[in-house]
Amino acid sequence: MDHIIKHIYRIIALLAIIAIVACSPDLEEDAQIEQPEPTNIQAPQLQNQQSQNPQNKPQEKTESTPIPAADLNNSEKELYAPASNIKAVEENNPQQSVQPVQAQIYAPPTRIGEVSKATTVKVALLIPLSGEYASLGQSFLDAAVMAIYDKYSGLASREITAKIELLPKDSGDNIETAEKATQDALQEGAKIILGPVFSKQVSAVASIAKSKNIPVITFSNNIAVAGEGVYLFGFIPEQQVTRIVQYSLSKKITNLAALVPSNPYGAAIIKQLSAEVRKNGNRIHPREYYPEDLSTLDNNIGRLARFLQDDPGKNRALFIAEGGEKLKILVEKLTASGIKSSDIQMLGTGLWDDPEVNKLANLSGGWFASSPPENYKAFEQHFIKTYSYKPDRRASLSYDAVALATTIAIAAKGENFDKSLITDAVGFNGPANGIFRFRDDGTIERGLAILSVNSQGFITIDPAPTMFNQ
């Protein structure tokens, strides 16, 4: 019954597209500005919702159903999210169980006059609509449909120079399914690929897309797969590390210890941490690496506690590269060992961008870097109002990516996804996650805020930038 209701919501959304695009009045052309600002791909609805909460007051919470971090290699944290067991979630919350859907095509309707001459641009969306991550894929699909609706509802007739036709394809959770999804999308005429979600699928997808000179904007955050027509759209942990270290140094923190998992994710964090602190003649000491099964965690934290007791030092911080349930365990053991946030500044990555972190008393006052919370909050509220369920945090990437593809298509008046357009140095203003731009090497640069953990909700202590330095 619930999945039928959700389909009804989607049908209503599509009908709304027809009504709005058919009736939207012409708008005045935007005034030209002298200073380059990121291209605004933000929907009017989200702008209005953000302005209704100018003081960024905590909003009423909606029960969430977090799903596991999308880690197909079991060694890297892809598109960070609180870790949990999706099967347990669905058993405890059967109304949240999303049934796989048949891929459907969504496109703004053709109108009379100049709009009838608009070029149809096909955009592939490679997401897992079956298997273990079907719920994640469904939230990506719903966000994508909402992005098209929002983008076109804010345009005047003469501004619609391209009509986006979305081609959702089930990429599953393995390479073979992703390859087939890519081949099907290209056969149907896709001019850009958004996805896949998982890094181990990217190379196979990119190889097929490259043969047709089709760019790929993947939701992965693994910098190893970027380049040669592949652009990362995930939240890159290395950039979060750089942002938080630079902020910490500005606050005179010079002694930095680290507690990280013994896997490629932890290695990437340490590598970036070391590079940043070396710029100022400092180093990371001590460094404690714990196994993924946490079997030696007591020993790791014991050594860390003894070091801090023997050499408390000043201006010291502890960087914790963990999230979800494991973070809770780490914090409990840190507290038991006498390592407290009242004595040492706690630092983290975007893995902390989870409301549950605010409940961890020993992280109170801790800092981490993430996208502007007011942007995501507006997106989340809009999504809930549209679909009557709370989206996965990562669905915001799908929303921004589809908005980006639509913006480029309209600006190019067709299916021109040239590298020069994608890598515009001015960047783009994403509706859900703030400003971003792609580098020539395929990585993404985001404007990140510094947030502080607080029992009443995250507090922005250093806002995200509103434009990039050229």
PyMOL commands that set and color helices and strands:
alter all, ss='L'
color gray80, all
select helices_A, chain A and resi 2-23+44-51+86-92+94-96+113-117+134-153+157-159+175-187+199-210+223-225+237-250+264-278+297-310+324-336+350-352+355-359+361-363+373-387+395-412+419-422
alter helices_A, ss='H'
color red, helices_A
select strands_A, chain A and resi 39-40+119-127+162-170+192-194+216-218+230-232+255-261+284-290+316-320+345-348+367-370+428-430+434-438+444-446+449-452+459-462
alter strands_A, ss='S'
color yellow, strands_A
deselect
rebuild
show_as cartoon
